[in-house]
Amino acid sequence: KKLVIADNLALYVDPIYNAPASATGGALLLATIAFAFQIYFDFSAYTDIARGCSRVMGIELIENFRRPYLARSVSDFWKRWHISLTSWFRDYVYLPMGGNRVSHGRWIVNVMAVFLLSGLWHGANWTFVVWGLLHGGYYVVSVNTAAARAAFANRVGLLRHPAWHAVWQTAVTFTLVCFAWIFFRASDMSAAWIVVSSIGEGAWQGIAQVFGAM
């Protein structure tokens, strides 16, 4: 996972993210998706090594990753990704602040504070702050729109096709997570904006070409 997959993905990701202004929107999009898998295979491999070494010494560590990119919502993603850190923030930050046993407004503050601290935990950089706040925003919107999204899925017939509904939810969640990874991977906010704008411009041009050919 580390040497064969993650390190080889880095050979593609690093040159593009180190000079995003020189890359096309398509290359940046592929690099962003590749980074999503690079960081997963890199980090989960280190976790596997730590769990294996500890088991040799008779210590059982908790599972830290549980197929996160199969998550069907952002809240589901955080039940699968970096479980040890998520559990720590839940037990020592979120619950002492009142968790969800507070008013709705205060609950939003609690969630955003936890994700802000999670971003800062990765480094004192605005890119990590934005990454954390994005996930906090995702989480709040996901919870607050759960009923409306279920009603919409029922109206368009997705609930009658559970497999397609699951594919749709997984694809949307993965897209949101990858968008946030842009800020996590970019060297600074200027580089992140170049990546976002280039991918957006490339997508817009692609849509225009499709409709222009019709």
C-alpha positions as CSV (number, residue, x, y, z in Angstrom):
1,K,0.0,0.0,0.0
2,K,2.8,2.5,0.9
3,L,5.6,1.6,-1.4
4,V,3.8,0.2,-4.4
5,I,0.6,2.3,-4.6
6,A,1.1,5.6,-2.5
7,D,4.7,6.3,-3.5
8,N,4.0,5.7,-7.2
9,L,0.9,8.0,-7.1
10,A,3.1,10.7,-5.5
11,L,5.3,10.6,-8.6
12,Y,2.3,11.9,-10.6
13,V,0.8,14.1,-8.0
14,D,3.8,16.0,-6.7
15,P,5.1,17.6,-9.9
16,I,1.6,18.8,-10.8
17,Y,0.7,20.2,-7.4
18,N,4.2,21.8,-7.1
19,A,3.5,23.8,-10.3
20,P,-0.3,24.0,-10.7
21,A,-0.1,27.1,-12.9
22,S,1.7,25.0,-15.5
23,A,-0.9,22.2,-15.5
24,T,-4.2,21.8,-17.4
25,G,-7.5,21.5,-15.6
26,G,-7.7,17.9,-16.6
27,A,-4.3,17.1,-15.2
28,L,-5.1,18.9,-11.9
29,L,-8.4,16.9,-11.6
30,L,-6.6,13.6,-12.1
31,A,-3.9,14.7,-9.7
32,T,-6.5,15.6,-7.1
33,I,-8.2,12.2,-7.4
34,A,-4.8,10.5,-7.4
35,F,-3.9,12.4,-4.2
36,A,-7.1,11.2,-2.5
37,F,-5.9,7.6,-3.0
38,Q,-2.2,8.5,-2.3
39,I,-3.0,9.9,1.1
40,Y,-5.3,7.0,2.0
41,F,-2.9,4.2,1.0
42,D,0.0,6.1,2.6
43,F,-1.7,6.8,5.9
44,S,-3.6,3.5,6.2
45,A,-0.4,1.6,5.4
46,Y,1.4,3.3,8.3
47,T,-1.5,2.4,10.5
48,D,-1.4,-1.2,9.4
49,I,2.4,-1.3,10.2
50,A,1.7,0.2,13.7
51,R,-1.2,-2.2,14.3
52,G,0.9,-5.2,13.2
53,C,3.9,-4.2,15.3
54,S,1.7,-3.6,18.4
55,R,0.0,-7.0,17.9
56,V,3.4,-8.7,18.0
57,M,3.8,-7.2,21.5
58,G,0.3,-8.3,22.5
59,I,-1.3,-4.9,22.1
60,E,-4.4,-4.5,20.0
61,L,-4.9,-1.1,18.5
62,I,-8.2,0.1,17.1
63,E,-8.9,0.0,13.4
64,N,-8.1,3.5,12.0
65,F,-9.6,3.3,8.4
66,R,-12.7,1.4,7.3
67,R,-13.0,1.8,3.5
68,P,-13.7,5.6,3.8
69,Y,-14.2,6.2,0.1
70,L,-17.3,3.9,0.2
71,A,-19.0,6.4,2.6
72,R,-22.4,7.5,1.6
73,S,-22.3,10.8,3.5
74,V,-19.7,13.1,5.0
75,S,-20.8,12.0,8.5
76,D,-20.3,8.4,7.4
77,F,-16.9,9.3,6.0
78,W,-15.7,10.6,9.4
79,K,-16.8,7.3,11.0
80,R,-14.4,5.5,8.6
81,W,-11.5,8.0,8.2
82,H,-8.7,8.4,10.8
83,I,-11.0,6.9,13.4
84,S,-8.5,7.3,16.3
85,L,-8.2,11.1,15.8
86,T,-12.0,11.5,15.2
87,S,-12.6,9.5,18.5
88,W,-10.2,11.7,20.4
89,F,-11.8,15.0,19.2
90,R,-15.2,13.5,20.0
91,D,-14.2,12.5,23.5
92,Y,-12.0,15.4,24.5
93,V,-13.4,18.4,22.5
94,Y,-16.9,17.8,21.2
95,L,-18.5,16.1,24.2
96,P,-17.0,18.4,26.8
97,M,-18.4,21.3,24.7
98,G,-21.9,19.8,25.1
99,G,-21.9,17.6,22.0
100,N,-25.4,17.5,20.5
101,R,-27.1,18.0,23.9
102,V,-27.3,21.8,23.3
103,S,-29.3,24.2,21.2
104,H,-29.0,23.8,17.4
105,G,-27.0,27.0,17.0
106,R,-24.6,25.9,19.7
107,W,-24.3,22.4,18.1
108,I,-23.2,24.1,14.9
109,V,-20.6,26.0,16.8
110,N,-19.4,22.8,18.4
111,V,-19.1,21.0,15.1
112,M,-17.3,23.8,13.4
113,A,-14.9,24.2,16.3
114,V,-14.0,20.5,16.2
115,F,-13.3,20.6,12.5
116,L,-11.4,23.8,12.7
117,L,-9.1,22.3,15.4
118,S,-8.8,19.2,13.3
119,G,-7.5,21.3,10.4
120,L,-5.0,23.2,12.7
121,W,-3.9,19.8,14.1
122,H,-2.5,19.0,10.6
123,G,-0.6,22.3,10.5
124,A,-0.7,26.1,11.1
125,N,-1.6,27.0,7.5
126,W,-4.7,28.6,6.1
127,T,-5.1,25.7,3.7
128,F,-5.6,23.3,6.6
129,V,-8.0,25.8,8.2
130,V,-10.1,25.8,5.0
131,W,-10.0,22.0,4.8
132,G,-11.3,21.7,8.3
133,L,-14.0,24.3,7.9
134,L,-15.1,22.7,4.6
135,H,-15.6,19.4,6.3
136,G,-17.4,21.1,9.2
137,G,-19.7,22.9,6.7
138,Y,-20.3,19.6,4.9
139,Y,-21.2,17.9,8.1
140,V,-23.7,20.6,9.2
141,V,-25.4,20.8,5.8
142,S,-25.5,17.0,5.6
143,V,-27.3,16.7,8.9
144,N,-29.6,19.6,8.3
145,T,-30.7,18.5,4.9
146,A,-31.1,14.7,5.6
147,A,-34.9,14.8,5.5
148,A,-35.0,17.0,2.4
149,R,-32.5,14.8,0.5
150,A,-34.4,11.7,1.4
151,A,-37.7,13.3,0.2
152,F,-36.0,14.3,-3.1
153,A,-34.5,10.8,-3.6
154,N,-38.0,9.4,-3.1
155,R,-39.5,11.8,-5.5
156,V,-37.1,11.1,-8.3
157,G,-37.3,7.3,-7.7
158,L,-33.9,6.7,-6.3
159,L,-35.2,5.0,-3.2
160,R,-36.8,2.3,-5.5
161,H,-33.3,1.5,-6.7
162,P,-31.1,1.2,-3.6
163,A,-28.0,0.2,-5.5
164,W,-28.1,3.3,-7.7
165,H,-29.0,5.4,-4.7
166,A,-25.9,4.1,-2.9
167,V,-23.7,4.8,-6.0
168,W,-25.0,8.4,-6.2
169,Q,-24.4,9.1,-2.5
170,T,-20.9,7.6,-2.6
171,A,-20.0,9.6,-5.8
172,V,-21.3,12.9,-4.3
173,T,-19.4,12.2,-1.0
174,F,-16.2,11.3,-2.8
175,T,-16.5,14.5,-4.9
176,L,-16.9,16.7,-1.8
177,V,-14.0,15.0,0.0
178,C,-11.8,15.4,-3.1
179,F,-12.6,19.1,-3.3
180,A,-11.5,19.5,0.3
181,W,-8.3,17.6,-0.5
182,I,-7.3,20.3,-2.9
183,F,-6.8,22.7,0.0
184,F,-5.1,20.0,2.1
185,R,-2.5,19.3,-0.6
186,A,-1.9,22.8,-2.0
187,S,1.1,24.6,-0.7
188,D,-0.9,27.8,0.0
189,M,-4.2,29.4,-0.7
190,S,-3.0,30.9,-4.0
191,A,-2.0,27.5,-5.3
192,A,-5.3,26.1,-4.1
193,W,-7.2,28.8,-6.0
194,I,-5.3,28.0,-9.2
195,V,-6.2,24.4,-8.9
196,V,-9.9,25.1,-8.2
197,S,-10.2,27.7,-11.0
198,S,-8.4,25.6,-13.5
199,I,-10.5,22.5,-12.8
200,G,-13.7,24.6,-12.9
201,E,-12.7,26.3,-16.2
202,G,-11.9,22.9,-17.7
203,A,-15.2,21.5,-16.6
204,W,-17.1,24.5,-18.0
205,Q,-15.3,24.2,-21.3
206,G,-16.1,20.5,-21.5
207,I,-19.8,21.2,-20.8
208,A,-19.8,24.0,-23.5
209,Q,-18.3,21.6,-26.0
210,V,-20.8,18.9,-25.3
211,F,-23.8,21.3,-25.7
212,G,-22.1,23.0,-28.7
213,A,-21.9,19.6,-30.5
214,M,-25.7,18.9,-29.9
